[in-house]
Amino acid sequence: MDATTAHQEHPVSHPAIRPDTRTLATVAHTAFFLLLGASVARFLLRHPGEPRTPWVLALSITLALLYVLGPALGAAPTRRRLLWLGLVVTTWVVLVVLAPSFAWCAVPLFFTALRTLPPRAAVVLVALLTAFVVTAQLQLSKSFDPNLLLAPPAVAALATAVFVHMERQAQAQRALIDDLIRTRRELAATERREGTLAERQRLSMEIHDTLAQNLSSQQMLLQAADRTWDTDPATARAHVRTATGIAAHGLAEARRLVHDLAPSELADGAGLADALRALDAGPDIEVRFHLEGAPAPLPDRVQSALLRIAQGALANVREHSGARTAALTLSFLGDQVVLDIADDGHGFTAPRTDADGRGHGLPAMRARVRQLGGTLTIESTPGEGTVLSAAIPLEPAP
């Protein structure tokens, strides 16, 4: 999440587009100055000492200086940029009137116009520049030459088509990158929501299986102590001491829950079998534990889930079943581990779905087992007790 958040705080630019644009601009600028320099040299060689020479040189220098100022104004069609383009085109037109050989400097100007103006306005300006180039070339020719009539429009059309195609590709890439950034942000938001919901579910299950059950046990013991306080003070004090022990255990669970540690029963390397053997369902219910099969090392998540399921099931036995005995059976079956909790209570009609039941106990158990790829089954008949079975698959040993 940290990496995704960092990308969101610093939006990604378009590195795949900007280098191509800069390269094309560099080529166009270089071509302009080469053509301008060649045109000046040609004019001086063909027309030495003419009266218009100072004007041609002054206009050439002015055009070069104006062209150099262009990149500093940016590519956006602002007022200053449009004014600059107008001055460049006007200077070039006057220069071509004085010396038609400067007409080929229009080719880089095509690129400048296409970058600065909206598409339709740019195409109109390119067409006007092309017509001016054709006129200037025909003036230089001593006789009619079809190439002079057809070549400039062909070059202008090719340059315009290449630029428009590249611009459309750049827009498509920008749109694609924007979509990817938006999708990544939506995915990050979804992951955060799912992580928040998962953490809420985990905390709700932990609180239900630990703190809530401990508080319920304390309540029952204190109520029993209150009933026997006058008639049997020793038993009442025993209930109070037991409730105090449960409160201390609940405090330890709360601290471990805050630090996201394993259940206190599994702390200090204690095994799942020992933790299940130490469970109880209150003073009026006898809990027996059975271990079947050869014990195998279990992942911490599996041990924690089975212990929480056993605690939740015994809490249901104590609060709802009216049972006198409960049996916990932990079975290692090679490819899976199975925990059975059976009681001799009055039973109930097992709900078909979590929505049919009440409370958070059974849904929390199903969620724990589902997260580990296992199954939870409940068999109960009114008057004949209940058997809850949680089966979790194990990875085969290497």
Summary of the structure (lengths in Angstrom):
residues: 398
radius of gyration: 43.0
end to end distance: 33.2
largest distance: 134.2
contacts: 1146
relative contact order: 0.06
helix: 69%
strand: 9%
